Amino acid sequence: MKAYLAITKALSDPNRVRMLCALRDGELCVCQLIELLGLAPSTVSKHLSVLNHAELIESRKEGRWVYYRLPRKRGLDVAARMTNETFRALADSNAISADDRRLKAIREANVEELCRKT
């Protein structure tokens, strides 16, 4: 039950859901998520911490930058099932579609330049 409650807490915030959806097409640097959401770095870090605690995402560090992605090992566990259901439920969401369009440009931008801005 503890894992389930951590997941439902993580999915109870719109910004965390947006982050999770943004990661469905591959990993992103924290700077890219900050750019997408338009939130303060500390706020984004807190949201990422909640998602990470719920095991909905994982991270890797490369130099000064931290990259987040959906877990590579995605079996039939609760986190994977709830993540997949979230993606299905929001497939027609205007907000997620707008994020996807914005994310395309963000992914094409130079990550180092984005990180210097934050």
Residue pairs with C-beta under 8 A, 6 or more apart in sequence:
3 54
3 55
3 78
3 79
4 78
6 53
6 54
6 55
7 54
7 55
7 56
7 78
7 79
7 82
8 82
9 50
9 54
10 16
10 50
10 51
10 53
10 54
10 56
11 17
11 20
11 56
11 82
11 86
13 47
13 50
14 95
15 37
15 39
15 43
15 47
16 47
16 50
16 51
17 86
17 90
18 36
18 37
18 95
18 96
18 99
19 33
19 37
19 44
19 47
19 48
19 51
19 57
19 68
20 51
20 56
20 57
20 70
20 83
20 86
21 86
21 87
21 90
21 96
21 99
22 28
22 33
22 36
22 99
22 103
23 57
23 68
23 69
23 70
24 70
24 87
25 103
26 69
27 60
27 67
27 68
27 69
28 36
28 67
28 68
28 69
28 103
28 106
28 107
29 65
29 66
29 67
29 68
29 111
29 114
29 115
30 41
30 44
30 45
30 48
30 65
30 66
30 67
30 68
30 115
30 118
31 65
31 111
31 114
31 115
31 117
31 118
32 103
32 106
32 107
32 109
32 111
32 114
33 44
33 48
33 68
34 40
34 41
34 44
34 114
34 118
35 106
35 109
35 114
35 117
35 118
36 99
36 102
36 103
36 106
37 44
39 47
41 118
48 57
48 59
48 68
51 57
51 68
52 58
52 59
52 68
54 79
55 71
55 79
56 70
56 71
56 79
56 82
56 83
57 68
57 69
57 70
57 71
58 68
58 69
58 70
58 71
58 72
59 66
59 67
59 68
59 69
60 66
60 67
60 69
61 67
64 115
65 111
65 115
70 83
71 79
71 80
74 80
74 83
90 96
106 114
